[in-house]
């Protein structure tokens, strides 16, 4: 059976609730201070059934930028409403490993990789960095 988050990704969609969504359908709440992006935190487990129960909690997404990493790619982009952004890790074949959707972050337009972290930059020039060594993002 295909996981729901992977199915959404393949259809060009993602959950519209701020969170980290893994290909195995585990999900964690994610928070930031909106488009300022001066901090980013992962929190408690999210109930994916609850998130996906309402069609309003699913958004169409568009990939804007991509960066190659050792075992695949990192991508980032925007949600359909213009105030939401996302970034994701893909394997070499383009299969989803995880994605982070952030409400009110603004679209992410650039992604860079350096050492063991990556940085996404939104359309206001604000950025957040994430460690690739963090097991939640492996």
N, C-alpha and C positions, 0 to 999 in steps of 0.2 A: 504494500500500500504506500502511495506517495504521501509524504507529509504535507500538511496544509500550507505551511509557509513556503515550501518549495513549489507547490502548485500555484500559489499566488505569484511568486517570482516569475515562473514560466509564463504566466499570463500578463506580465507587465504591471503587476500590482504588489502592494505591500500593506501590512497593517497600518492604520492611521492613528495609532496610539503610541506615544513615545515609549520605546523599549528596544531591547536587544532580542532578536528573534533568531534562534538557531535552526539549522536544517532538520534537527530531530524534534522540532516543535517545543523545545523548552524556551521559555521567554522570561526576561527580567525587566522590571520597570527601569526606565532611563529618565534622568532629569538634567536640565541645564537651565541657565537663566535667559532663555529665548535666544534671539539673534545675536546678543552680545557674546555668547559662548565663552565667558571667562571661567566657567567650571562645567564639569560633566561628571555625573555619578550614576552608577548602576545600583539598583535596590533589590527589593523582594521579588520573588517569583510572580509572574503574571499568569492569570488563568486564561489560556489561549481560547478556550471555549467561550468565555465571556467576551473577550476582545472581538472575536470573529462572529459572534451571534448577531450583531447589528451590521448590516451592509454599509452603514455610514462610517464604520470604523475600518474600511478598506479604501485605499486610494490608488489611483493610477500613478505610475512613476515613470520618470525619464532619466536615463543615464546621461550625464553631461561630461564627466571626466573619468579617466581610467589610468591606473599605474600598475606596472608589472612588479610582482614580487617573486621570490624563489619558487613557490609552488602554485602560483596562479596569478590572480589579479585583485586589486582593490578598485572599487568603482564608487562614484558618488553622483548625486543629482537632486532632483526636486520632485515633490508631490504635486498633484493636480491643482491644489488651491493656491499655490504660490508662496505660502508662508512656511511650508513644511519642507524638510530636507531628509536625505538618507545617505548612508554609506554602507557598503557591503563587501564581503570577501567571497571570491569565487575560486573554484579549482581551475586547473588548466583547461578543462573541457567547458568551462562556463557554468558549471553547477554551483548552486548557492551553498556556502558553508554557514554564513550568518549575515544578518543585516541589522542595522540600527536605524530606526525611524525616529525623527525628532520633530514634534509639533512646534511651530513658531521659531524654528532655528533659521529660517530662510533657506533658499536653495544652496546646496554646496556646488561650487563651480570648479574647484581645483582640489587635487589630492597629490601629496608628495610623500615619498618614503625616504627615511634616513635611518641608518643603523637598525634599531629594533623598534622603531615607532613610525607611525604615519600621521600626517596632518591633513585635515580637510579645512577648506576655506569657503565661507559663504559669500553671497553676492554683495555683502557690505564690507568685505575684507577682513572679517573676524574669523578666528580659527580655533580649532581644538585639536589636541594631539592625543593619540591612543597608543599604548605599548602593545606591540605584537607579541611580546613575551608573556602578557597576561593570559592565563589559560582560557579565560572566557572569550578571547579573541583569536585563539589558535586555530 
